[in-house]
């Protein structure tokens, strides 16, 4: 991963680095690896995450079918 520092603006480069790390899931994985997690706890956590993802996807699908449009996000405005 390469982050370029422009005009000696290190703060902006750090923000960009943190954003990229978060998008790739590196920060989340670091938090999970910080302490030992028993295999049974890992299975339970992954199962709960899967259920959460499935519910979120089902809610989005239902909203699309009903014509409910979510509020515009920063990404929708092209930023």
N, C-alpha and C positions, 0 to 999 in steps of 0.2 A: 504494500500500500504506500503510495507516494503522495505527500501533501506538500505543496509548494508555499513558501512564505513570500508574500508579495509586499513590497515597500516596507520591509522590517516590521510587519504587522503580525506579531506572534500570537496575539490574542485571537485574531480571526482564524489563523491556521489551527490553533488548539480547538476552537469551536467546531471547525470543519472535521478535524480528526475525531473528536468525540461523537459527532453525528454519524460519521461513517462506521465507527466501531459499534455504535448502537444499532444501526441498520443491519449490520452483519451478525449481530447477536453475540459479539465477543464479550461485551460487558455482562450480559446475562449469564453466559457460560462461566465467566470468572467468579461471579457470585455463587454459582452452584458448586464450583470446585473449591471454594474457600474452606469449607469444612467437609468432613466425610459424610456421605449420605448412604444409609443402608439401602441395599437393593430393593427391599420392600417399600421404603419411603420414596425411592426414585420411581418405582412403578406407579405408586399412588399419585405422585405429583404429575407424571406424564399423562396418566389417565385423566386426571382433573383438567390438565391443560387441553387435552383433546376434546373433552366434553365442552369446555369453555369455547374452543374454536368452532365446534359444530353448532352450538347454540347461537353464536354470533353470526355465523354464515346463514343459518336458518332464519334469523331475525332480519338480516339484510334481504334475503330472498322474499320473505313475506312483505317487507316494506316496498320492494320493487313491484310485487304483484298488486298491492293495494294502491300503488301510485304515491306513496308517501316519499317525498324527496328529503333527504337529510340536509341540514344546514350546510352552506357552502364552506369549504375549508380553504386554507391558504393554498393548497395544491390546486384546487379548482380555479383559483384566480390567476394561476400562472406564476406563482412566486416560488 
